[in-house]
Amino acid sequence: FFYCVFGLNNKSLKTSLPKQIKIKESIYELCKLQKNSISMIENRIYVLIEIKKHETTEISKIAVAYIVSVNQNSVQIWCSMYIS
């Protein structure tokens, strides 16, 4: 009934896959960078580590933000900075 009234089908309810970022550095290199960086940069590198850990399973930026305990907009900005 709900689908008929509102004109929805199963395809319209599916969400798109998150845009994946290819992290060039290894997790080991990122951990070394994280240890030697200032506290402001530590969370940014932690985001990259989490994305690298979930490279095969495709984790969303919202999930990464939850794991790192930062705002999802910050994760988006940091990922854009990493790409450029």
PyMOL Python script that loads the backbone (N, CA, C, O; Angstrom):
from pymol import cmd

cmd.read_pdbstr("""\
ATOM      1  N   PHE A   1       0.819  -1.198   0.000  1.00  0.00           N
ATOM      2  CA  PHE A   1       0.000   0.000   0.000  1.00  0.00           C
ATOM      3  C   PHE A   1       0.860   1.258   0.000  1.00  0.00           C
ATOM      4  O   PHE A   1       0.636   2.168  -0.798  1.00  0.00           O
ATOM      5  N   PHE A   2       1.837   1.309   0.889  1.00  0.00           N
ATOM      6  CA  PHE A   2       2.708   2.479   1.008  1.00  0.00           C
ATOM      7  C   PHE A   2       3.407   2.780  -0.317  1.00  0.00           C
ATOM      8  O   PHE A   2       3.526   3.936  -0.724  1.00  0.00           O
ATOM      9  N   TYR A   3       3.868   1.717  -0.982  1.00  0.00           N
ATOM     10  CA  TYR A   3       4.576   1.908  -2.242  1.00  0.00           C
ATOM     11  C   TYR A   3       3.648   2.430  -3.332  1.00  0.00           C
ATOM     12  O   TYR A   3       4.052   3.252  -4.154  1.00  0.00           O
ATOM     13  N   CYS A   4       2.414   1.956  -3.339  1.00  0.00           N
ATOM     14  CA  CYS A   4       1.454   2.399  -4.360  1.00  0.00           C
ATOM     15  C   CYS A   4       1.054   3.856  -4.156  1.00  0.00           C
ATOM     16  O   CYS A   4       0.993   4.620  -5.119  1.00  0.00           O
ATOM     17  N   VAL A   5       0.783   4.244  -2.926  1.00  0.00           N
ATOM     18  CA  VAL A   5       0.317   5.598  -2.635  1.00  0.00           C
ATOM     19  C   VAL A   5       1.398   6.633  -2.931  1.00  0.00           C
ATOM     20  O   VAL A   5       1.116   7.675  -3.524  1.00  0.00           O
ATOM     21  N   PHE A   6       2.618   6.354  -2.525  1.00  0.00           N
ATOM     22  CA  PHE A   6       3.685   7.335  -2.676  1.00  0.00           C
ATOM     23  C   PHE A   6       4.526   7.133  -3.934  1.00  0.00           C
ATOM     24  O   PHE A   6       5.463   7.894  -4.175  1.00  0.00           O
ATOM     25  N   GLY A   7       4.210   6.133  -4.728  1.00  0.00           N
ATOM     26  CA  GLY A   7       4.922   5.908  -5.977  1.00  0.00           C
ATOM     27  C   GLY A   7       6.356   5.465  -5.794  1.00  0.00           C
ATOM     28  O   GLY A   7       7.220   5.783  -6.611  1.00  0.00           O
ATOM     29  N   LEU A   8       6.612   4.735  -4.728  1.00  0.00           N
ATOM     30  CA  LEU A   8       7.967   4.266  -4.458  1.00  0.00           C
ATOM     31  C   LEU A   8       8.114   2.821  -4.901  1.00  0.00           C
ATOM     32  O   LEU A   8       7.144   2.063  -4.915  1.00  0.00           O
ATOM     33  N   ASN A   9       9.304   2.456  -5.253  1.00  0.00           N
ATOM     34  CA  ASN A   9       9.602   1.056  -5.510  1.00  0.00           C
ATOM     35  C   ASN A   9      10.871   0.694  -4.749  1.00  0.00           C
ATOM     36  O   ASN A   9      11.490   1.548  -4.115  1.00  0.00           O
ATOM     37  N   ASN A  10      11.246  -0.557  -4.816  1.00  0.00           N
ATOM     38  CA  ASN A  10      12.419  -1.007  -4.059  1.00  0.00           C
ATOM     39  C   ASN A  10      13.695  -0.308  -4.503  1.00  0.00           C
ATOM     40  O   ASN A  10      14.583  -0.070  -3.684  1.00  0.00           O
ATOM     41  N   LYS A  11      13.802   0.027  -5.789  1.00  0.00           N
ATOM     42  CA  LYS A  11      15.016   0.667  -6.288  1.00  0.00           C
ATOM     43  C   LYS A  11      15.201   2.060  -5.701  1.00  0.00           C
ATOM     44  O   LYS A  11      16.332   2.488  -5.469  1.00  0.00           O
ATOM     45  N   SER A  12      14.105   2.770  -5.458  1.00  0.00           N
ATOM     46  CA  SER A  12      14.232   4.130  -4.940  1.00  0.00           C
ATOM     47  C   SER A  12      14.624   4.153  -3.464  1.00  0.00           C
ATOM     48  O   SER A  12      15.042   5.194  -2.958  1.00  0.00           O
ATOM     49  N   LEU A  13      14.498   3.039  -2.774  1.00  0.00           N
ATOM     50  CA  LEU A  13      14.831   2.987  -1.354  1.00  0.00           C
ATOM     51  C   LEU A  13      16.292   2.618  -1.100  1.00  0.00           C
ATOM     52  O   LEU A  13      16.780   2.758   0.021  1.00  0.00           O
ATOM     53  N   LYS A  14      16.987   2.154  -2.124  1.00  0.00           N
ATOM     54  CA  LYS A  14      18.385   1.769  -1.951  1.00  0.00           C
ATOM     55  C   LYS A  14      19.261   3.010  -1.916  1.00  0.00           C
ATOM     56  O   LYS A  14      19.024   3.976  -2.642  1.00  0.00           O
ATOM     57  N   THR A  15      20.274   2.970  -1.064  1.00  0.00           N
ATOM     58  CA  THR A  15      21.202   4.095  -0.980  1.00  0.00           C
ATOM     59  C   THR A  15      22.399   3.835  -1.886  1.00  0.00           C
ATOM     60  O   THR A  15      22.702   2.689  -2.218  1.00  0.00           O
ATOM     61  N   SER A  16      23.057   4.879  -2.271  1.00  0.00           N
ATOM     62  CA  SER A  16      24.231   4.731  -3.128  1.00  0.00           C
ATOM     63  C   SER A  16      25.445   4.351  -2.287  1.00  0.00           C
ATOM     64  O   SER A  16      25.489   4.600  -1.082  1.00  0.00           O
ATOM     65  N   LEU A  17      26.411   3.753  -2.937  1.00  0.00           N
ATOM     66  CA  LEU A  17      27.637   3.372  -2.245  1.00  0.00           C
ATOM     67  C   LEU A  17      28.480   4.605  -1.965  1.00  0.00           C
ATOM     68  O   LEU A  17      28.460   5.558  -2.744  1.00  0.00           O
ATOM     69  N   PRO A  18      29.216   4.600  -0.869  1.00  0.00           N
ATOM     70  CA  PRO A  18      30.061   5.761  -0.561  1.00  0.00           C
ATOM     71  C   PRO A  18      31.212   5.874  -1.551  1.00  0.00           C
ATOM     72  O   PRO A  18      31.706   4.869  -2.061  1.00  0.00           O
ATOM     73  N   LYS A  19      31.631   7.097  -1.815  1.00  0.00           N
ATOM     74  CA  LYS A  19      32.776   7.325  -2.688  1.00  0.00           C
ATOM     75  C   LYS A  19      34.027   6.902  -1.937  1.00  0.00           C
ATOM     76  O   LYS A  19      34.323   7.420  -0.861  1.00  0.00           O
ATOM     77  N   GLN A  20      34.748   5.970  -2.504  1.00  0.00           N
ATOM     78  CA  GLN A  20      35.930   5.451  -1.834  1.00  0.00           C
ATOM     79  C   GLN A  20      37.160   6.288  -2.153  1.00  0.00           C
ATOM     80  O   GLN A  20      37.323   6.787  -3.266  1.00  0.00           O
ATOM     81  N   ILE A  21      38.002   6.426  -1.172  1.00  0.00           N
ATOM     82  CA  ILE A  21      39.247   7.169  -1.293  1.00  0.00           C
ATOM     83  C   ILE A  21      40.383   6.158  -1.263  1.00  0.00           C
ATOM     84  O   ILE A  21      40.431   5.293  -0.389  1.00  0.00           O
ATOM     85  N   LYS A  22      41.280   6.269  -2.205  1.00  0.00           N
ATOM     86  CA  LYS A  22      42.437   5.381  -2.255  1.00  0.00           C
ATOM     87  C   LYS A  22      43.558   6.004  -1.429  1.00  0.00           C
ATOM     88  O   LYS A  22      44.104   7.047  -1.790  1.00  0.00           O
ATOM     89  N   ILE A  23      43.895   5.354  -0.318  1.00  0.00           N
ATOM     90  CA  ILE A  23      44.969   5.814   0.561  1.00  0.00           C
ATOM     91  C   ILE A  23      46.273   5.188   0.066  1.00  0.00           C
ATOM     92  O   ILE A  23      46.393   3.964   0.001  1.00  0.00           O
ATOM     93  N   LYS A  24      47.236   6.019  -0.278  1.00  0.00           N
ATOM     94  CA  LYS A  24      48.492   5.540  -0.865  1.00  0.00           C
ATOM     95  C   LYS A  24      49.419   4.926   0.173  1.00  0.00           C
ATOM     96  O   LYS A  24      50.104   3.942  -0.108  1.00  0.00           O
ATOM     97  N   GLU A  25      49.444   5.496   1.362  1.00  0.00           N
ATOM     98  CA  GLU A  25      50.360   5.040   2.409  1.00  0.00           C
ATOM     99  C   GLU A  25      49.849   3.747   3.053  1.00  0.00           C
ATOM    100  O   GLU A  25      48.653   3.456   3.036  1.00  0.00           O
ATOM    101  N   SER A  26      50.780   2.986   3.618  1.00  0.00           N
ATOM    102  CA  SER A  26      50.391   1.783   4.353  1.00  0.00           C
ATOM    103  C   SER A  26      49.933   2.180   5.759  1.00  0.00           C
ATOM    104  O   SER A  26      50.168   3.301   6.210  1.00  0.00           O
ATOM    105  N   ILE A  27      49.284   1.251   6.429  1.00  0.00           N
ATOM    106  CA  ILE A  27      48.834   1.510   7.798  1.00  0.00           C
ATOM    107  C   ILE A  27      50.044   1.744   8.707  1.00  0.00           C
ATOM    108  O   ILE A  27      49.995   2.586   9.603  1.00  0.00           O
ATOM    109  N   TYR A  28      51.110   1.010   8.477  1.00  0.00           N
ATOM    110  CA  TYR A  28      52.333   1.189   9.265  1.00  0.00           C
ATOM    111  C   TYR A  28      52.876   2.610   9.118  1.00  0.00           C
ATOM    112  O   TYR A  28      53.231   3.248  10.109  1.00  0.00           O
ATOM    113  N   GLU A  29      52.940   3.100   7.886  1.00  0.00           N
ATOM    114  CA  GLU A  29      53.432   4.466   7.651  1.00  0.00           C
ATOM    115  C   GLU A  29      52.526   5.503   8.303  1.00  0.00           C
ATOM    116  O   GLU A  29      53.003   6.482   8.877  1.00  0.00           O
ATOM    117  N   LEU A  30      51.224   5.282   8.212  1.00  0.00           N
ATOM    118  CA  LEU A  30      50.274   6.221   8.818  1.00  0.00           C
ATOM    119  C   LEU A  30      50.408   6.240  10.339  1.00  0.00           C
ATOM    120  O   LEU A  30      50.324   7.299  10.960  1.00  0.00           O
ATOM    121  N   CYS A  31      50.617   5.070  10.936  1.00  0.00           N
ATOM    122  CA  CYS A  31      50.794   5.013  12.396  1.00  0.00           C
ATOM    123  C   CYS A  31      52.063   5.742  12.828  1.00  0.00           C
ATOM    124  O   CYS A  31      52.071   6.427  13.851  1.00  0.00           O
ATOM    125  N   LYS A  32      53.129   5.597  12.055  1.00  0.00           N
ATOM    126  CA  LYS A  32      54.362   6.329  12.363  1.00  0.00           C
ATOM    127  C   LYS A  32      54.132   7.830  12.262  1.00  0.00           C
ATOM    128  O   LYS A  32      54.587   8.588  13.119  1.00  0.00           O
ATOM    129  N   LEU A  33      53.431   8.262  11.222  1.00  0.00           N
ATOM    130  CA  LEU A  33      53.119   9.685  11.070  1.00  0.00           C
ATOM    131  C   LEU A  33      52.271  10.191  12.227  1.00  0.00           C
ATOM    132  O   LEU A  33      52.473  11.296  12.729  1.00  0.00           O
ATOM    133  N   GLN A  34      51.319   9.364  12.641  1.00  0.00           N
ATOM    134  CA  GLN A  34      50.416   9.762  13.725  1.00  0.00           C
ATOM    135  C   GLN A  34      51.180   9.967  15.029  1.00  0.00           C
ATOM    136  O   GLN A  34      50.902  10.910  15.770  1.00  0.00           O
ATOM    137  N   LYS A  35      52.133   9.098  15.312  1.00  0.00           N
ATOM    138  CA  LYS A  35      52.909   9.216  16.549  1.00  0.00           C
ATOM    139  C   LYS A  35      53.777  10.470  16.568  1.00  0.00           C
ATOM    140  O   LYS A  35      54.018  11.051  17.626  1.00  0.00           O
ATOM    141  N   ASN A  36      54.240  10.880  15.398  1.00  0.00           N
ATOM    142  CA  ASN A  36      55.146  12.028  15.316  1.00  0.00           C
ATOM    143  C   ASN A  36      54.431  13.344  15.042  1.00  0.00           C
ATOM    144  O   ASN A  36      55.086  14.375  14.889  1.00  0.00           O
ATOM    145  N   SER A  37      53.114  13.333  14.979  1.00  0.00           N
ATOM    146  CA  SER A  37      52.385  14.555  14.625  1.00  0.00           C
ATOM    147  C   SER A  37      51.798  15.231  15.862  1.00  0.00           C
ATOM    148  O   SER A  37      51.710  14.641  16.939  1.00  0.00           O
ATOM    149  N   ILE A  38      51.404  16.474  15.672  1.00  0.00           N
ATOM    150  CA  ILE A  38      50.762  17.216  16.761  1.00  0.00           C
ATOM    151  C   ILE A  38      49.329  16.723  16.928  1.00  0.00           C
ATOM    152  O   ILE A  38      48.794  16.054  16.043  1.00  0.00           O
ATOM    153  N   SER A  39      48.717  17.045  18.042  1.00  0.00           N
ATOM    154  CA  SER A  39      47.393  16.504  18.373  1.00  0.00           C
ATOM    155  C   SER A  39      46.318  16.900  17.364  1.00  0.00           C
ATOM    156  O   SER A  39      45.376  16.140  17.141  1.00  0.00           O
ATOM    157  N   MET A  40      46.445  18.074  16.753  1.00  0.00           N
ATOM    158  CA  MET A  40      45.451  18.509  15.779  1.00  0.00           C
ATOM    159  C   MET A  40      45.443  17.602  14.542  1.00  0.00           C
ATOM    160  O   MET A  40      44.398  17.397  13.926  1.00  0.00           O
ATOM    161  N   ILE A  41      46.595  17.070  14.190  1.00  0.00           N
ATOM    162  CA  ILE A  41      46.727  16.241  12.994  1.00  0.00           C
ATOM    163  C   ILE A  41      46.447  14.768  13.293  1.00  0.00           C
ATOM    164  O   ILE A  41      46.141  14.004  12.378  1.00  0.00           O
ATOM    165  N   GLU A  42      46.547  14.360  14.552  1.00  0.00           N
ATOM    166  CA  GLU A  42      46.374  12.953  14.914  1.00  0.00           C
ATOM    167  C   GLU A  42      45.035  12.392  14.456  1.00  0.00           C
ATOM    168  O   GLU A  42      44.987  11.299  13.892  1.00  0.00           O
ATOM    169  N   ASN A  43      43.939  13.126  14.690  1.00  0.00           N
ATOM    170  CA  ASN A  43      42.623  12.640  14.280  1.00  0.00           C
ATOM    171  C   ASN A  43      42.503  12.536  12.768  1.00  0.00           C
ATOM    172  O   ASN A  43      41.843  11.629  12.261  1.00  0.00           O
ATOM    173  N   ARG A  44      43.125  13.445  12.050  1.00  0.00           N
ATOM    174  CA  ARG A  44      43.083  13.392  10.586  1.00  0.00           C
ATOM    175  C   ARG A  44      43.769  12.130  10.077  1.00  0.00           C
ATOM    176  O   ARG A  44      43.284  11.477   9.153  1.00  0.00           O
ATOM    177  N   ILE A  45      44.893  11.798  10.684  1.00  0.00           N
ATOM    178  CA  ILE A  45      45.605  10.585  10.285  1.00  0.00           C
ATOM    179  C   ILE A  45      44.832   9.351  10.736  1.00  0.00           C
ATOM    180  O   ILE A  45      44.826   8.334  10.044  1.00  0.00           O
ATOM    181  N   TYR A  46      44.184   9.437  11.890  1.00  0.00           N
ATOM    182  CA  TYR A  46      43.350   8.335  12.377  1.00  0.00           C
ATOM    183  C   TYR A  46      42.216   8.046  11.388  1.00  0.00           C
ATOM    184  O   TYR A  46      41.866   6.886  11.169  1.00  0.00           O
ATOM    185  N   VAL A  47      41.646   9.087  10.798  1.00  0.00           N
ATOM    186  CA  VAL A  47      40.609   8.918   9.772  1.00  0.00           C
ATOM    187  C   VAL A  47      41.185   8.148   8.587  1.00  0.00           C
ATOM    188  O   VAL A  47      40.550   7.224   8.080  1.00  0.00           O
ATOM    189  N   LEU A  48      42.377   8.522   8.147  1.00  0.00           N
ATOM    190  CA  LEU A  48      43.008   7.824   7.022  1.00  0.00           C
ATOM    191  C   LEU A  48      43.290   6.363   7.362  1.00  0.00           C
ATOM    192  O   LEU A  48      43.135   5.485   6.514  1.00  0.00           O
ATOM    193  N   ILE A  49      43.701   6.106   8.596  1.00  0.00           N
ATOM    194  CA  ILE A  49      43.962   4.727   9.029  1.00  0.00           C
ATOM    195  C   ILE A  49      42.682   3.902   8.970  1.00  0.00           C
ATOM    196  O   ILE A  49      42.693   2.771   8.484  1.00  0.00           O
ATOM    197  N   GLU A  50      41.579   4.464   9.463  1.00  0.00           N
ATOM    198  CA  GLU A  50      40.308   3.730   9.448  1.00  0.00           C
ATOM    199  C   GLU A  50      39.823   3.475   8.026  1.00  0.00           C
ATOM    200  O   GLU A  50      39.299   2.401   7.731  1.00  0.00           O
ATOM    201  N   ILE A  51      39.993   4.448   7.153  1.00  0.00           N
ATOM    202  CA  ILE A  51      39.601   4.247   5.750  1.00  0.00           C
ATOM    203  C   ILE A  51      40.464   3.157   5.126  1.00  0.00           C
ATOM    204  O   ILE A  51      39.961   2.316   4.381  1.00  0.00           O
ATOM    205  N   LYS A  52      41.750   3.167   5.421  1.00  0.00           N
ATOM    206  CA  LYS A  52      42.668   2.157   4.889  1.00  0.00           C
ATOM    207  C   LYS A  52      42.320   0.768   5.423  1.00  0.00           C
ATOM    208  O   LYS A  52      42.381  -0.209   4.677  1.00  0.00           O
ATOM    209  N   LYS A  53      41.954   0.667   6.704  1.00  0.00           N
ATOM    210  CA  LYS A  53      41.573  -0.622   7.297  1.00  0.00           C
ATOM    211  C   LYS A  53      40.362  -1.220   6.598  1.00  0.00           C
ATOM    212  O   LYS A  53      40.272  -2.435   6.425  1.00  0.00           O
ATOM    213  N   HIS A  54      39.434  -0.363   6.199  1.00  0.00           N
ATOM    214  CA  HIS A  54      38.188  -0.821   5.592  1.00  0.00           C
ATOM    215  C   HIS A  54      38.194  -0.644   4.075  1.00  0.00           C
ATOM    216  O   HIS A  54      37.143  -0.471   3.458  1.00  0.00           O
ATOM    217  N   GLU A  55      39.365  -0.689   3.493  1.00  0.00           N
ATOM    218  CA  GLU A  55      39.499  -0.459   2.056  1.00  0.00           C
ATOM    219  C   GLU A  55      38.701  -1.469   1.233  1.00  0.00           C
ATOM    220  O   GLU A  55      38.109  -1.104   0.217  1.00  0.00           O
ATOM    221  N   THR A  56      38.677  -2.720   1.654  1.00  0.00           N
ATOM    222  CA  THR A  56      37.973  -3.746   0.883  1.00  0.00           C
ATOM    223  C   THR A  56      36.482  -3.780   1.186  1.00  0.00           C
ATOM    224  O   THR A  56      35.694  -4.226   0.351  1.00  0.00           O
ATOM    225  N   THR A  57      36.084  -3.318   2.362  1.00  0.00           N
ATOM    226  CA  THR A  57      34.670  -3.386   2.740  1.00  0.00           C
ATOM    227  C   THR A  57      33.910  -2.093   2.502  1.00  0.00           C
ATOM    228  O   THR A  57      32.698  -2.052   2.715  1.00  0.00           O
ATOM    229  N   GLU A  58      34.582  -1.040   2.069  1.00  0.00           N
ATOM    230  CA  GLU A  58      33.957   0.251   1.755  1.00  0.00           C
ATOM    231  C   GLU A  58      33.163   0.828   2.927  1.00  0.00           C
ATOM    232  O   GLU A  58      31.951   0.633   3.019  1.00  0.00           O
ATOM    233  N   ILE A  59      33.834   1.516   3.793  1.00  0.00           N
ATOM    234  CA  ILE A  59      33.198   2.160   4.944  1.00  0.00           C
ATOM    235  C   ILE A  59      32.782   3.586   4.573  1.00  0.00           C
ATOM    236  O   ILE A  59      33.477   4.262   3.813  1.00  0.00           O
ATOM    237  N   SER A  60      31.664   4.032   5.104  1.00  0.00           N
ATOM    238  CA  SER A  60      31.197   5.390   4.811  1.00  0.00           C
ATOM    239  C   SER A  60      31.919   6.403   5.694  1.00  0.00           C
ATOM    240  O   SER A  60      32.491   6.056   6.727  1.00  0.00           O
ATOM    241  N   LYS A  61      31.879   7.645   5.269  1.00  0.00           N
ATOM    242  CA  LYS A  61      32.519   8.708   6.047  1.00  0.00           C
ATOM    243  C   LYS A  61      31.787   8.933   7.370  1.00  0.00           C
ATOM    244  O   LYS A  61      32.398   9.333   8.360  1.00  0.00           O
ATOM    245  N   ILE A  62      30.492   8.677   7.385  1.00  0.00           N
ATOM    246  CA  ILE A  62      29.712   8.807   8.621  1.00  0.00           C
ATOM    247  C   ILE A  62      30.177   7.765   9.637  1.00  0.00           C
ATOM    248  O   ILE A  62      30.323   8.067  10.822  1.00  0.00           O
ATOM    249  N   ALA A  63      30.406   6.544   9.171  1.00  0.00           N
ATOM    250  CA  ALA A  63      30.884   5.485  10.064  1.00  0.00           C
ATOM    251  C   ALA A  63      32.291   5.790  10.576  1.00  0.00           C
ATOM    252  O   ALA A  63      32.600   5.548  11.742  1.00  0.00           O
ATOM    253  N   VAL A  64      33.134   6.320   9.700  1.00  0.00           N
ATOM    254  CA  VAL A  64      34.488   6.706  10.118  1.00  0.00           C
ATOM    255  C   VAL A  64      34.407   7.798  11.174  1.00  0.00           C
ATOM    256  O   VAL A  64      35.131   7.759  12.168  1.00  0.00           O
ATOM    257  N   ALA A  65      33.530   8.768  10.962  1.00  0.00           N
ATOM    258  CA  ALA A  65      33.363   9.859  11.930  1.00  0.00           C
ATOM    259  C   ALA A  65      32.927   9.311  13.282  1.00  0.00           C
ATOM    260  O   ALA A  65      33.381   9.785  14.324  1.00  0.00           O
ATOM    261  N   TYR A  66      32.048   8.318  13.268  1.00  0.00           N
ATOM    262  CA  TYR A  66      31.583   7.701  14.514  1.00  0.00           C
ATOM    263  C   TYR A  66      32.737   6.988  15.227  1.00  0.00           C
ATOM    264  O   TYR A  66      32.882   7.103  16.444  1.00  0.00           O
ATOM    265  N   ILE A  67      33.554   6.254  14.470  1.00  0.00           N
ATOM    266  CA  ILE A  67      34.679   5.516  15.056  1.00  0.00           C
ATOM    267  C   ILE A  67      35.703   6.472  15.664  1.00  0.00           C
ATOM    268  O   ILE A  67      36.207   6.237  16.762  1.00  0.00           O
ATOM    269  N   VAL A  68      36.006   7.552  14.942  1.00  0.00           N
ATOM    270  CA  VAL A  68      37.029   8.499  15.381  1.00  0.00           C
ATOM    271  C   VAL A  68      36.474   9.505  16.392  1.00  0.00           C
ATOM    272  O   VAL A  68      37.237  10.208  17.053  1.00  0.00           O
ATOM    273  N   SER A  69      35.163   9.571  16.510  1.00  0.00           N
ATOM    274  CA  SER A  69      34.471  10.501  17.420  1.00  0.00           C
ATOM    275  C   SER A  69      34.682  11.959  17.021  1.00  0.00           C
ATOM    276  O   SER A  69      35.014  12.810  17.847  1.00  0.00           O
ATOM    277  N   VAL A  70      34.481  12.220  15.732  1.00  0.00           N
ATOM    278  CA  VAL A  70      34.528  13.588  15.220  1.00  0.00           C
ATOM    279  C   VAL A  70      33.286  13.822  14.366  1.00  0.00           C
ATOM    280  O   VAL A  70      32.553  12.885  14.052  1.00  0.00           O
ATOM    281  N   ASN A  71      33.059  15.063  13.998  1.00  0.00           N
ATOM    282  CA  ASN A  71      31.922  15.418  13.166  1.00  0.00           C
ATOM    283  C   ASN A  71      32.132  14.893  11.749  1.00  0.00           C
ATOM    284  O   ASN A  71      33.248  14.910  11.229  1.00  0.00           O
ATOM    285  N   GLN A  72      31.048  14.426  11.131  1.00  0.00           N
ATOM    286  CA  GLN A  72      31.156  13.876   9.778  1.00  0.00           C
ATOM    287  C   GLN A  72      31.568  14.929   8.750  1.00  0.00           C
ATOM    288  O   GLN A  72      32.185  14.597   7.738  1.00  0.00           O
ATOM    289  N   ASN A  73      31.234  16.189   9.000  1.00  0.00           N
ATOM    290  CA  ASN A  73      31.665  17.258   8.096  1.00  0.00           C
ATOM    291  C   ASN A  73      33.181  17.431   8.147  1.00  0.00           C
ATOM    292  O   ASN A  73      33.811  17.739   7.136  1.00  0.00           O
ATOM    293  N   SER A  74      33.756  17.234   9.317  1.00  0.00           N
ATOM    294  CA  SER A  74      35.213  17.301   9.445  1.00  0.00           C
ATOM    295  C   SER A  74      35.869  16.191   8.630  1.00  0.00           C
ATOM    296  O   SER A  74      36.876  16.418   7.958  1.00  0.00           O
ATOM    297  N   VAL A  75      35.301  15.004   8.691  1.00  0.00           N
ATOM    298  CA  VAL A  75      35.843  13.883   7.919  1.00  0.00           C
ATOM    299  C   VAL A  75      35.778  14.199   6.430  1.00  0.00           C
ATOM    300  O   VAL A  75      36.725  13.929   5.692  1.00  0.00           O
ATOM    301  N   GLN A  76      34.668  14.768   5.993  1.00  0.00           N
ATOM    302  CA  GLN A  76      34.517  15.131   4.581  1.00  0.00           C
ATOM    303  C   GLN A  76      35.581  16.146   4.164  1.00  0.00           C
ATOM    304  O   GLN A  76      36.197  16.005   3.108  1.00  0.00           O
ATOM    305  N   ILE A  77      35.791  17.151   4.980  1.00  0.00           N
ATOM    306  CA  ILE A  77      36.790  18.187   4.675  1.00  0.00           C
ATOM    307  C   ILE A  77      38.192  17.580   4.650  1.00  0.00           C
ATOM    308  O   ILE A  77      38.977  17.865   3.745  1.00  0.00           O
ATOM    309  N   TRP A  78      38.507  16.743   5.641  1.00  0.00           N
ATOM    310  CA  TRP A  78      39.836  16.146   5.707  1.00  0.00           C
ATOM    311  C   TRP A  78      40.092  15.233   4.511  1.00  0.00           C
ATOM    312  O   TRP A  78      41.198  15.209   3.971  1.00  0.00           O
ATOM    313  N   CYS A  79      39.073  14.483   4.097  1.00  0.00           N
ATOM    314  CA  CYS A  79      39.231  13.605   2.934  1.00  0.00           C
ATOM    315  C   CYS A  79      39.449  14.425   1.666  1.00  0.00           C
ATOM    316  O   CYS A  79      40.261  14.058   0.816  1.00  0.00           O
ATOM    317  N   SER A  80      38.734  15.519   1.541  1.00  0.00           N
ATOM    318  CA  SER A  80      38.930  16.407   0.384  1.00  0.00           C
ATOM    319  C   SER A  80      40.338  16.988   0.385  1.00  0.00           C
ATOM    320  O   SER A  80      40.965  17.113  -0.668  1.00  0.00           O
ATOM    321  N   MET A  81      40.830  17.341   1.562  1.00  0.00           N
ATOM    322  CA  MET A  81      42.190  17.868   1.670  1.00  0.00           C
ATOM    323  C   MET A  81      43.212  16.797   1.290  1.00  0.00           C
ATOM    324  O   MET A  81      44.219  17.104   0.653  1.00  0.00           O
ATOM    325  N   TYR A  82      42.963  15.550   1.673  1.00  0.00           N
ATOM    326  CA  TYR A  82      43.891  14.465   1.355  1.00  0.00           C
ATOM    327  C   TYR A  82      43.932  14.213  -0.151  1.00  0.00           C
ATOM    328  O   TYR A  82      44.999  13.976  -0.718  1.00  0.00           O
ATOM    329  N   ILE A  83      42.774  14.265  -0.791  1.00  0.00           N
ATOM    330  CA  ILE A  83      42.703  14.009  -2.230  1.00  0.00           C
ATOM    331  C   ILE A  83      43.448  15.082  -3.016  1.00  0.00           C
ATOM    332  O   ILE A  83      44.133  14.781  -3.993  1.00  0.00           O
ATOM    333  N   SER A  84      43.310  16.338  -2.583  1.00  0.00           N
ATOM    334  CA  SER A  84      43.935  17.438  -3.348  1.00  0.00           C
ATOM    335  C   SER A  84      45.384  17.681  -3.000  1.00  0.00           C
ATOM    336  O   SER A  84      46.014  18.572  -3.570  1.00  0.00           O
TER     337      SER A  84
END
""", "prot")
cmd.dss("prot")
cmd.show_as("cartoon", "prot")
cmd.util.cbc("prot")
cmd.orient("prot")
